[in-house]
Amino acid sequence: MDKLNIIKIGGNIVENEAALGNFVRNFSNLEGKKILVHGGGKIASKLANDLGIEAKMIHGRRITDLETLKIVTMVYAGLANKTIVALLQANKCDAIGLSGADGNTIQTTKRSVKDIDYGFAGDMTAKSINGKRIQSLLNIDLCPVFSAITHNGDGQLLNTNADTIASALAVGLAPYYDISLIYCFEKKGVLKDIDDDESVIKHINASNYQSLKEQGIIADGMIPKLDNAFEALSLGVKKVIIKHASDLTDQQAGTIINE
C-alpha cells in the first residue's frame, strides 16, 4: 500500500509570506504522494474587518452568515488557494487547487441548528469524501490542494473547518493508502504553556486529553483539531502529528496523537 501524507497548514502560516515560502519548499521536497489542506482565517478576518463585517467565533469555529460566506470563499478558494498553488509550481510540485465542489471531491451538509447557529457551515458525512476521484488525481502525479470550501450537492457552497477536511480526507482515503495526517501551524506542537514554545507535550492520548481540557491547557481552536485527530485514529488512520510548519521534515518534532 502506497504511503500518503495529508498535511494541513494553518492560516497564520498562509498569511506570512516568509513562513509560507519556507513551508512550501519543505512540502515540495517530501517524496511520494501528498495532499495539502489549508486555512486562511486570519486573512478572511482582516478582509471582513476592512469591509465592516464583524468576524464572529465560538469555540474556535467561525459563524458564517451569507456575507461572511462570500468573504471566506473569495479568500480560501481564491486568493489563498491560488497563491499556494503558484508557489508549489515554482518549487516543481505539480499542484491542483480545489474546493470541495471541484470534481465533487468533498460534499457536506449544512450544519443543523442546535444550541448555536453556525450559519453556512458544512459538516462531513460518511459519504463526503470522493475517494476514487481524489485517487485519480494522485495517480497522475498531481498534488491536490484543498481550500476550506465545500458544497452540498444542491448548489450551495459551505464553509468547512480545514482541520475537519484534513481528518475526513485521511479517513476517506485510508482504504487506499497508508496515511500520515500532519497538522502544521506556528507552534512546535501542543504546548503546556502557550507562551513557552519549548513546553511541547510529546504524546497525547484519549485519557490525558480530557484532563488537559479540564485544566484549560488545551482550549479554543486546538480542541476541534484534536477532536478530529482522535476521530481519524479511530477510523483507520495510522498516525497523527501536530508540529511547527518549519519542522515538517523533522521526524522527531511535534506532538504525536495516539489512542
Secondary structure, DSSP 8 states (H G I E B T S, - for coil): --EEEEEEE-HHHHT-HHHHHHHHHHHHH--SEEEEEE--HHHHHHHHHHTT----EETTEE-B-HHHHHHHIIIIIIIIHHHHHHHHHHTT--EEEE-TTGGG-BB-EE---SSS--BSBEE--TT-B-HHHHHHHHHTT-EEEE-SEEE-SSS-EEE--HHHHHHHHHHHHTTTSEEEEEEEESSSSSBSSTT-TT-B--EE-HHHHHHHHHTTSS-TTHHHHHHHHHHHHHTT--EEEEEEGGGTT-TT-SEEE--
